[in-house]
Structure formats: structure tokens, C-alpha cells
């Protein structure tokens, strides 16, 4: 489990957890400006999570820990540090 740098509490992710993560299909938007997208973790891909870019010999298309089905229909892969718990919508009552 990775402590959330904002709240300090430990985050626990499992298959079925709803999460938010930065994501964009627009190649013109820099990664640090991607908006948050919501989805659900559908697979734990632990087997390759500890492989470094040096092991692959490249820094692109690396393995990630979680497979996430976004609400918009996209399938993406992320590590723990790229995820945040999806907070309940407090405006809907």
C-alpha cells in the first residue's frame, strides 16, 4: 500500500476498486496537464510491476500494475502512484 501524499493515509487498491487517474487521448496535451478520469480496476498485473526501464532497455510501453476500465470505455494501465481513490460525489443528494 502506498501512502497518499496529500492525506497521509494508506491507499489500498484491489480488483473492483473505483479510482481516478490522469488520462488523455490528445497527444497535444502534456502528461502533467491530463484531466482526471474515473474507472474501475479490472485486473492485477503484478507479474511485471517490478521491472525497471533498464531491464526493458527502453522507457516506453513498460508494464504497469493495474488494468483499469475507464468510464469512457478506454482500457489503460497504471501503477499505484498514478491512482487515487474515487471520492464519493458529495454534490448529489
N, C-alpha and C positions, 0 to 999 in steps of 0.2 A: 504494500500500500504506500502511496506517495502522499506526503502531507500537502495540503492545499496551501500555496504560498500566501494567499490572501487571508484565509481564515485560520490557518494553522491546524485545522482538523484533518484527520486522515480520510482520504477518499478510498472507497472500495468499489472496484468495478468487476462485474461478472456478466455473463451472457444474460440478456434480458434487461440490463440497466439502461435507462434513458439518459443520454448525455448530450452535451453541446460541445462543438469543436469548430475552429475556424475552417471555412471551406469556400472556395470559389472556382467556377469553371472559366472565368475570364482571365486569360493569360496576361492581360494588361495591368491587372491589379497585383501589386506586390504582396507577397505572402503575409507580411506583418499587418496588412490592411484588410485581409479577408474578413467578411462578416461571419458571425456565429451561425451555425446550422445545427438543428436538432435531429436526433435519430436514436436508434436502439442498437446496442451491441448484439451481434448475431453469432459471433464465433470468436473463440480464444485461440489465437495463432501462436501460442507460447514457444513452439519449437524454434523459431528463428529470431526471437526477440532480442537475444543477447549477441547477435552477430554485428560486428563493427564495420564501418565503411572500409577500413583497411583490409578486413577479411575478404570482402567482396572485390576489392580492387577498384571501386568506384563509389561515388556518393549519391547516385540516383537509383531508383527502383529498389530500395532496401526493404527488407522485411519489417513489418510492424506487428505489434502485439494483438490489436483488436480489429476485427472486421465490423464495420458499422453501416447499417442500412439507414440512410438519411430519409427524412420525411418526404423529400422531393423526389425520391426514387433512386438516387445515386448510391453506389456502394463504395465506401472509402476505407482506408486502413490507417490506424493511428496508434501511438503509444500512450501510456498513462499520462505523461506530462502534457500531452496535447488535448486532454479531455477535461471537462468539468461536469459535475452533476447538473442535470437539468433541474432548475428550480421550479417549483410549482407556480402556476400563473396566479399571482395574488390579486390581479385586477378583476378576474372573472368571479363573480358572486351571484 
